[in-house]
């Protein structure tokens, strides 16, 4: 049956979501083995928000991710071997092992950084947006933040500034239902987070964040708007199957709730779509699965073999 999107795009949707899922599953394993230092924040279950959004953007667009930024970096095309080496704090990492899980940046890919400070992506996005306007570039800024950060003053101030100065910023609110352990119903008087944009005259749309096609189509339209008219907000509703961080015991939600959302997994959903629409056979999907597994295994081997950073470089790349 015909589809409105090219077959190659559907393959990219699935391959990148599979890659992101398997990457984070490996990070879980490596953390349990004591090979990942500090903490790490996984976005298992949120893959469609990253992949659909970033594939709908243009390669030259800037990206600001959150502390849950592995999926964003992979979708933007950061080298997966360098990503794994970074997670393991090795010198061949994309940030030379100094950024780790929460602070991956790659200026060559337009990634201005992931950040552990909630809501900090928004004011930085305004700075990048101002640069774009002053240079007259064909770019926008994808500014990711979560439902918890949507209540922070810095985000509201940034939206106001973006609207006031007509900056090319697409605010992407990934609503995964929980801010750490706090359900959105206990944190926001109105769960319709599109209304966050209304006081500033910014248009807003909401989309099923577990439907990669819907996310892609919504962001495609939104990017066109941002280029011509200025800032916009997209609320992508999804669910964080993984805990907030590796120290999360998931005591604030039931196993039944998590299991219910596992059935709504964006990867399973897109596989079903591809089979129902006869875009790919089950054998072709299995082959994609095997290909991504091989890529992940090679990345783990690369990361483990990468040398430790030298103490001689401890004071380099320091900006503050």
Secondary structure, DSSP 8 states (H G I E B T S, - for coil): ---SS-HHHHHHHHHHHHHHHHHHHHHHHHHHTT-S-S-----TT-HHHHHHHHHHS-TT-EEE--SS-HHHHHHHT--HHHHHHHHTTBTTSTTTTSSTTT---BGGGTB----SSTTHHHHHHHHHHHHHHHHT-S--EEEEEETTGGGSHHHHHHHHHHHHTT--EEEEEEE-SEETTEEGGGT-SSS-GGGGTGGGT-EEEEEETT-HHHHHHHHHHHHHHHHHH--EEEEEE----S-SSTT---TTS-HHHHHHHHTT-HHHHHHHHHHHTTSS-HHHHHHHHHHHHHHHHHHHHHHHHS-B--GGGTTTT---
